[in-house]
Amino acid sequence: MGGPSFYKVIVSRQSHRVLRSAAMTELSDRNKKILNAIIREYVETGEPVGSRIISRKYMTELSPATIRNVMADLEEMGMLQQPHVSAGRIPTPEGFRRYLNDIMEVKSLAKSVKNLIARQMTRGAADIRETLRRASVLLSQISQNASIIILPRMDAFHFKRIDFVRLDMGRIMVIVVSKAGMVYNHVVKGEDIAQNKLDQFANYLNETYHDLTIHEMRDALMREMKSEKAVFDSIVSQALDLGITALNAVEDVPDVVIQGKETVFNKPDLADLDKLKDIVNAFEDKGRIVRILNRVLEVPGVSVLLGEDMEHLGMDNFSMVASGYSRRNVPVGSLGVIGPIRMDYSRVIPLVGYMAHILSELLEEM
């Protein structure tokens, strides 16, 4: 496939329900070309593909009869299926897997698209969360599918300040701000503490830990809790205790940004009302989406998940192209594009890979 290393494609494969093991079957060059042509036509039209259109549009040197024989072989291998007796064939998830692994050539991302991303993703003074939301909007607009980004864990970033605000008896709002501009709010419950005391606690923490990452700060708080200073100084002890409670909460479920759901809802693939209900429910199940996206952090490069690979998310006819992004070579989040299984992978894969690369570069500076 060529291109930068972040274009490497990992195709997930959990479904083995094929008539004959396609993974063990070697395809001839002619079979590959015909499968490639069928997928290109299906991606373009969304309609079953017949042998005549392949002969006329893609492979004029072969007769429709010859192409029909090859299509029958590919169907027996589980790579094509015929939705109706009188219809042409459509690729199965297994056919798409073979296409992604052995046939597809990833296109170079157009210079105009790279320039658009570069203009939009210049961070400037924006909150990093806003930057990532812009990335999600761009992914959806350029791919014409839905996009999902898991925002990075806040404890990977450098601590800027913490504030405590008394809400009412026994409830305190904790506001943690990172140097990257991320703001985390959380309500903790406990004893009733006056606002002037809370200000003292915050001042102590801000003055003592301002140069650490939030993860390092939490570890330092734990160590200092055991020190003599914490034992004999009531203010220090209470500040440390409240700080630890607040920073432990930073490890809650990551924030998820989804853009372009309406783009997917309007796809002709969703003319079936039951399919539409399934995809709506899938987008609402953010916990499962997080689990799926977190799987891509285990492998480098871009991953493609097809249909059943997505934990029976109600997306059997859909796919996800996803990648992790990192800060200082440590994975901190992931992003993906979700759309019909007949997605233009040769275009979407480099888009996802490039966006992950750009986000990693931006985060490197924070």
Secondary structure, DSSP 8 states (H G I E B T S, - for coil): --S-GGG-EEE-------SS-GGG----HHHHHHHHHHHHHHHHH-S-B-HHHHHHHT-TTS-HHHHHHHHHHHHHTTSEE-SSTTS-BEE-HHHHHHIIIII-------HHHHHHHHHHT--TTS-HHHHHHHHHHHHHHHHTSEEEEE---GGGSBEEEEEEEEEETTEEEEEEEETTS-EEEEEEE-S---HHHHHHHHHHHHHHHTTSBHHHHHHHHHHHHTSHHHHH-HHHHHHHHHHHHHHHGGGSS--EEEE-HHHHHTSGGG-SHHHHHHHHHHHH-HHHHHHHHHHGGGSSSEEEEEGGGGTT-S-TTEEEEEEEEEETTEEEEEEEEEEETT--HHHHHHHHHHHHHHHHHHHHT-
